[in-house]
Amino acid sequence: MLPKGITKLPIQQWSNKHENFTHQLVPDTSFKVRNPKMGSRRERYLATTKNFQWLIKEATTKNFKLRAIGSGWSFTKVGVTEGGLVDTASLNFSFPIIQKYVSSNYAKNPEDLYFLQCGTIIHEINTRLASKNPPRSIKASGASNGQTIAGALSTGTHGAAFKVGAIPEFVVGLHLITGADTHIWLERASYPIASQELVDWLDADLIQDDALFNAALVSFGSFGFIHGVMIETEPQFLLTEHRLGNVPYADPLKKAMQTLDFSDLSLPGTTGNSDMYHFEVLFNMHDFEPNNPSKGGFLKYMFKKPFTPSHTPLQRTNDFTYGDDLLGIISTVLDKLPGSGKIIPQMVNLMFGLAFKPEPPRTGTVREMFNYTKFRGKVASAAIAIDIKDSPKAVALAIEVNEHTPFPGGLSLRYVKGTQATLGFTKFPNTCVLEMDGADGQVARDYYEAVWKRLEQENIPYALHWGKINFNLNKTRIKQMYGSASVQSWIDARNQLLSRPALSVFSNKFIEKCGLDTIHAAIV
């Protein structure tokens, strides 16, 4: 008999949100977890903790593997396993933190903190924070906000907030279910958050350790169940977005791409670098020519300013309306049509002209700017992190590859502050993320593979987004990307935090392929 709050999911296969893959599951090993309906909030939360532990015990006893699944956003099998999935979407408690739950050594104020259950969607977080008096906001977002907080955190979801960083950079505490009879509150020793009263409220064991915390931040479901996440927020703010086309790919743009010094671009709306928040450059590789304004870059940049009560909420519109299955149809046609490479440039030119046209400036909150993406058919996305100094070289490389292996999509560069996460892919102090988005299919994957190969031939250091297409990852490449010491530190942390049976429960073929599944020999 299942505990209250757990129901069995009668599924034997599962497809991700982007329809890139369908994954086979072991029958009778998938579950949905809900918070109990009765009792105080603490009693309900603790009951869910017990249910997570029951699932680990069940998986250990019956020898199957588990992974929590949130919104199913990842393009790869990083978040699935050769066993069952645990649907956590209903676990969406969130609440502010009061003084008694905050460490006396915490550097900021209690109102800066917000506690979230793992299944809370970024869109919900934005809405709840905006309703507070005074209103609050998350510090940064990915391009869209349909991911759960645990899923977005665990794969290093990022935007283009080059002074803030990706989502892991404002996470300051984790409640991890690490075994059938263990669970911990984990935070950095150098940045204490929780008082003993909060740890007692969770009925958890306290661990304060920078190396362990940084390893657990980006761990794609391999460190047990993330039940709770503590984030730092800030007062609500506004972003004014500018879109600028016909920017020649010349020295002023290259300088900005390499240094984040925008002084030579004479950007409309510029009031100095101090309030620039978001910087993004987009290229149509099928209609590109250096120094030619009509075949140059398209810029999206945002300035940050204080929120005003008189702000009228931004109403987003999207005139770019594919049919529900058009991208999937395009990818199938490209795979099967002889000489499909000849039609790719025309297709992308049309798509780019519709999707990336200049628009007047608009102002909105994080919630309004980064909205809830609705998917239309199969899409492909790969994201490559490089040092910003290498960005012009990488653009030239990507365009060169496109000449003989045409890509059915576009190229964008998004700038992100580097991460503290041990295996966070935005690993460079100033990171540029090359995003290659388009129609899925073999044509796109051939292009990705060719770009990765050329980066290695040119000795350009890079890392791949854990949640996007990354089929070339293996043990050797992981060590090349992050260094042997970082990889070993991540493995050691996993072994230290998880019970020995849980190490097996939370393994999968993805981390095995990456050489991250090592289990240390037992100490006799």
N, C-alpha and C positions, 0 to 999 in steps of 0.2 A: 504494500500500500504506500502511495506517495505521500510525503508530508504536505500539509496545507500550504498553498502558494506555489506548488510545482505541478505542472501538467505535462504529460508526454506529448511530443509532437510526432504525428504519424508520417514523417517525411523520410524518403530514402535518397533524395537528391535535392540540391539547392543551387540557385543561380544568383549571381551578384546583381546589384542594382543596374550596372552598366551593360549587363548581358554579355560579358566577355567570356564567361565560362559557366558550365554546369558541373557541380561537384557531387560525386557519389558518396553517400553516407552509410554508416552501418545501421541497419534497422534497429529500432527501439533504444536508441542512444541519444536522441535529441529531446530537449525539454524547453518549456517556457517557464520563467520565474516571475512571479508577481508579489508585490508586497501584500501581506495579509490585510483584510479589510477592517479588522477589529483591533482595539488596543491603542495605546498612546503611540506617538510617532517613534519614540525610542523602542518600544516593544515590537512594533512592526519592522523597524530597521534591523534589530537584533535577530528577529525571526528569519529575515531574509539572509542574514549572515550565516545562521545555522543551516539554512537550505543550501547555500553555496557549499558549505562543508559536507552536507549530506551527498551532494552530487559528486564531490571529489571521492568520498568514501565509496559510493556506488561504482564509480568508474574504476577505482582501484580494485575493488572486490571482483568486479566482472571483467576487468582487463580491457577497458576501452578508453579512448582518448576524448577530450573535450576542448572546446573553445567557446568563449562568449562571442556572440554575434550582435552587432548593433544595427546600424542602418544598411549594412552590406555595401558600403561605398567603395571598398578597395577593388582595384582592377586585377589583382593577383590573388593567389591562394595563400597569402601570408596569414590570413585570418581564419582559415578553415583547417580541418584536421581529418585524419583517416579514422574517424569515429563518429561523434555526434556534435551538434551545435546547441548552444544555450541562448535562447532568445531573451535578452535583457531589456527590451524596448519599453516595458511597463515600469521599470525601476527609475522613476523620475522625481524622487523627492529632491527638494532644494530648500535651503534656509540660510539666512544670514547668521553670523557668529557674534555672540555677545561677549562682553569683557571677560567673564569668568572662564570662558573656554580658550582664552588667548594667553600664550606664554608672556610672562612679564618681560622677557627679552625680545619680544617681537618688535621689529623696527618701525611698524606703522600702526594704524588704528584698526579696531575690530571691524568697522564698517567697510574696510578695504577687502575683507575676506568674504567668501561665499562658498558654501558647502553643497556639493552636487552628488546625487546618486548616478551610477555609471550610465544609465540609459537616457539621461536627460539630453535632448537634442539642442544643438547650438542655437537654433531658432528660438526654442523655448527659453533658454538662458537669457538671450537678448531681450525677449518680451518681459520676462519676470524682473530683470534688473531695471528696465525702463519704467516699470510701474512703481518703483520705489520712490520714496520722498525723503531726500532729493533723489532723482533718477541716477542710476549707475550704468556702467557698460563694461563689457569685456574689452581687453586691450587691443586685440587683433582677431582677425577671422581669416578663414580660407576664402576662396572665391565664392563659395556658396555655403549654406549653413544647415544642411540636412543631416549632418553626421551626429552621432552621439559623442558626448564629451570624452568617454573612454576610448572610442574608436579613433577620433580625431587626434587625441593625445598620443595614442600608441603607435601611430605610423608617422607622426611628425607633420601633420597638416599645417600648411603655411599660407600666408597671403603675400603681400608685398610691402609690409610695414618694416622698413629697413632700419628703424630705430628701436623697434619692439621685439621682433622675432616671430617665430612660429608659436603655435598654441602651447607646446611644452614649456615655453619660457615664462608663462604666467601661472603655471601649476606649481604649488608650493607644499602640497601634502597628499599622501595616498593611503587609502585603507585597502589593504591587499588581503585576500583570502588565500593563504599559502599552503593549506593542508586540511585534512579531515578534522583536525582538532587544533589548528593554529590559524591566527590572523593577526595582522600587525598594522599599526599606524607608523608610516615611514615618512620622514622629512629630513632635510639637511641639518647636520649639526651646526653648520655655519649660519643657518637661517632658521632658528627655531620658531615654530608657529603655535603649536598646541600646548595648552596647559594640561596638567594631570587630570583635571576634571573632564576635559574632552576625551582624553584617552579612556578614562573610566566610563564615560557615556557610551563609547563604542565597545567597551569591554575587551579592548585590544591590548596587545603588548607594544610598547613604544620602542622604536628604533630610530635613532638620530645618527645618520651617517651619509656624508656627501657622496661617496663613491657608490653606495648601494642605491641611493635615491636617483642619482644621475643615470645609472644603469636601468632602473625600473621605468623611468619616464617613457622611453621609446623601446618597448619590448614586445609589441604586436601579439599580445595575449600569451606570452611564454612565461610570465612570472606569476601565474595564478589568475584568479578572478579579481579585477579591480572593482570594488564595491562602491567606494566613495572617493571623490576628488575635491581637494581644496584649491580654489583659484584666487588670485588677487585681481580685483576689479579697480576701476577708477570712475570718477564722476562722468556722467554722460557728456559726450562731446559730439561735434558735428564735423563732417568731412565735406569739403567742396571738391568735386571731381571735374577735371578738365580732360577733354579728349582732343587730340591734335593730330591731324593727318599731314601728309606731304612734308615730312621732316627728312631732309637729305641725310643719307648715311655718309657722313663726313666727319672731320675731326671734332667739331663741337659735340656731336652725339656720342662719338666713341669716347671722348673724355668723360662725359657724364656716365656712360656705362662702366667705365673702368674705375672711376673715383667717387661717384655720387656728388660731384661738383657740377651744379647745373648753371653756373654763371654765364657760360658762353652760349647757352641755348636761347636766351631771351624768351622764356616761356610766359605766355599770357597768365596773369594772375599771380606771378611770382612776387613775393614780398620779402625775399631772403630765404636762405636754406633752413632757418630755425624751425619753421612750422610745416615743412614738407613731411608728409606722412607715408605716402604710397608712391612708388615709381615703377612703371611697367612699360616695356617696349615690345611692339608686335611687328612682325614682318610677314609679308606674303612672298614666300620664296620663289613662286612662279612668276612674279612680276617685280623683280628686284634689280636695281642697278646703282652702284655707289655714286654718290654726288648728284643723283638725279632726284629732285624733290617729288616728282610724280611716281617714282618707283622706290621710295625710301621707307621710312618707318612710320608707325602709328603709335602715339604716346598716350598713356593713361596715367595721370598723376593727380594726387589729392593733397590738399592742405587741411590741417587740423585746426579747429578753433573751438572756443567754449560753446556749450549748448545754451540756447536761449528759449525761454518758455513760449515765445511767439513763433517758434519754428513750425512751419506747416509740413506735416509728414510727406515725404517724397513718394509719389506714386510711380512705380516702375512700369514701363511698357516694353514690349518686345515684339517688334515687327518681323523679326526673323523667325518664321514659323514653318519649320519642316513638318511633313506628315509624320505620324507617330512612328512609322517604321522606315522612314526614308534613309537614314544613315545606315541601318542594317541592310537595306536593299542595295545601297551604293557599294558597301563593302563586299557583298556577294557578287555583284556585277564585276567589280574590279578584280576579284579573285578568278573569275571564270571567263572574262571577255579577253580574247587575244588582242594584244596591242593596247591594253587598257592604259598603259603609261601615256599614250597620246592624248587621252581625254582628261587626264588628271589636272593639267594646268587650267583648262577652261572651267572645270568643275570648281576648283579652289578659287579662281578669280571671281566667280559668281558668288560663292559662299562668303568670301572675304569682303566683297563689296557690300553685301547685305548686313553682315554681322559686325563689321568694324568700321562703321562710317563715323566721321566727326559729328559731335553733338554739342549744343550749348552747355555751359557749366551747370551742374546741379548739386544740390546740397542735401545731405541726409545723415542719419546716424549709421553706425556700423550695421545695425539690423536692416536698415533700409537700403544701404549700398550693396550689401552682400546677401542676396535673397535666397530663397529656397528653390534650388534647381529642379526643374522637371525634365526628365530624360525623354528623348525621342529616338528610339532605336539604338543600335550598337555604336558606341563611341570608343575611341582609343586614346590613351593619354600616357605619355612617358615624361618623366621629369628628371633632369640631370642637374645636380648641384656642382658648381665650380666656383673658384675664387673670382671675384669681380674683375681682377686684373686680366683674366683670361677670356673675358666675355667677347671682345671683338674677334679674337682668334677662333673661338668656338662658333660664332655666327658665320664666319667665312667657311669654316669646315662644314657646318650643317648645310649651307647653300651649295657648296661644291658637291656634297653627297647627293643632294636633291637633283642635280643635273643628270645623273645617271640612274638614280633610284628615286623617282618622283614620289613625294609624300602627299597623301590625300588630306591635307590639313594645313595648319599654320604654325608659326614659331613665335613664342613670346618669351620675354626675359623678365623675371620678377625678382626684385631685390629684397633680401631678408637678412636681418641680423643673425649672426651665428648662434648655435645652440650650445647649452651645457650638457645635453643628453649624450651619454657615452657613445651610442650608435645613432644619434640623430643625424639625418643625412644632410641637413643644412649646417655642415660642420665647419665651414670656413668662417673666420671672424666676420667678414663681409661676404655674404654668399649671393651669387647670382644663380637663379634656377631657370634653366632652359626648359620650357614646357612645349611639347609637341603634341597637339591635340588634333584629332581628325576622325575619319571613318575607320572603324576597325576592319581588320582583314590581313591577309598575308602581305599585301603591298605595304601597309603601314609597318608591320613587324620587320620586313626586310630593311626598311629605312632605318628603324631604330637600331637594328643590329649593325648596320653599316656605320652609323654615327658613333656607337660605342667603340667599334673597332678602330675608327680613325682617331678618336680621342686617345686611345691607348698607344697607337702608332706615333702620335705627336707628343706623347708623354705629358698630356694635360691631366692633372689630378681631377677626379670626379667621384661623386657618389650618387646612387640612385634612390629615388623615393621608394620607401618600403611598400606603399599602398598603390603604386602605379606600375605600369608594365615594366618588368625587370627580369625577364627570363634568362638573362646571361649571368645572374648572380650565382656564385659558388664560393666554396671555401677560400680559394686562392684570391678571388677578386675582393671578397669581404676584407681580408687582411691587407690587401693593397689599398683599399679605400680608407680604412679606419686605423690601420697599424696593428701589429700583433699585440701590443700592450693593451690597447683599448678593447680589442676582441676578447682577450683573456680576462680583463677586468669584468666585462659583461657576463662572461661564462661563470666566473668565480662568484659574482653577485647572485646569479640565478641559483647556483648550488648552495649558497649560504642562506638564501631567503626561503626556498621551497623545501618542503619535506621530501625525502627521497622518493616515495611513491608519486608525489605530485609532479616531480620532474618528468616522469614518464607520461602522466595524464596530459600535461600541457606541452608535449612535444608534437611536432608534425613534420611532414616530408620537407616543407619549406626550410625550417631551421636545420634539419639534417643536411640538406643540400648546401646550406651556407656554413656548415661546420660549427653551429652554435648549440648543438644538442648535447655536448659532452657532459657526462655525469662523473663527478670525481669518485675515486675509490673510497669506500668507507674506511674510516679511521678505526683500527683495531686496538 
